[in-house]
Amino acid sequence: MQLPALAAWVLIIAGVWSLAVWPQFLRRVMKDPRARDAQGKATRFLTVHVVLVTVSMVFGVATAGIGVAGLFS
């Protein structure tokens, strides 16, 4: 894969950013009173946000991986 070094670094930084930011967001969501119902079960609010964070982190890993592959190819 041919990728300019600057573009590769942008992808790496974007991937690392996703991996740093999304877990902090999820911690705040899990503390939110809307995350659990009166019985302590997860609500749709929590489920949707867990899916959002999971997908975003997978994309973050993929983005960083593409950047690393482009940098070292």
N, C-alpha and C positions, 0 to 999 in steps of 0.2 A: 504494500500500500504506500503510495507516495502522498505525503501530506507535509505542507510547509511546517517548519518548526514552530512558528508563532501559532498556527492553527492547532497544532498538537498540544501546545501548552495551554491554550484557551480551553480545549476539551478536558484536559487533566484538571485544571483549576475549577471548571464548572462541575465536574464529577465530584471532586473533593468537597466543594461547596455544598452540593446536595447531601453528601454523606455527613456533613457537619451540622447542617441546619435542620433537616427533617427529624432527626431523633429528639432534638430540643422541642420542636413543635409538638411531637407526639406526647412528650412528657407533660406539656401544658394541657393538651387535650384530655389526657387521662385524669388529670386533677379537676377538670371542669365538672360541675354538678350534673350537666346534661349527659355525661358519659355513662352513667349507671342509673338504673331505675331504683325504686324504693326497695326492691328485693336484692339489689346489688348486681343484677344482670346487665350485661352490655347492651346499650341502646343502639339504634341505627346511627345516631350521631357518632358514637365511638367506632362502630364497624366501618362506616364510610371513611372516616379519617385514618383508620388503620390501613385500609386498602389504598387510600391515596398516598400515605407515607411509604408503604411497601413498594408500590409501583414506581414512585419517584426515586426511591433508593436503588431499585433495580436499574432504572435508567441512568442514575448517577454512576453506578458501577460500570455499566456498559459504556457510558460517555468517557469516563476516565480510562477504561481499557482501550477504547479506540484511540484515544490521545496517546497513551503509552505505546501502543502498536505503531502508530504513525510516527512517533518520535524515534523509535529504534529500528525502523525498517529502512 
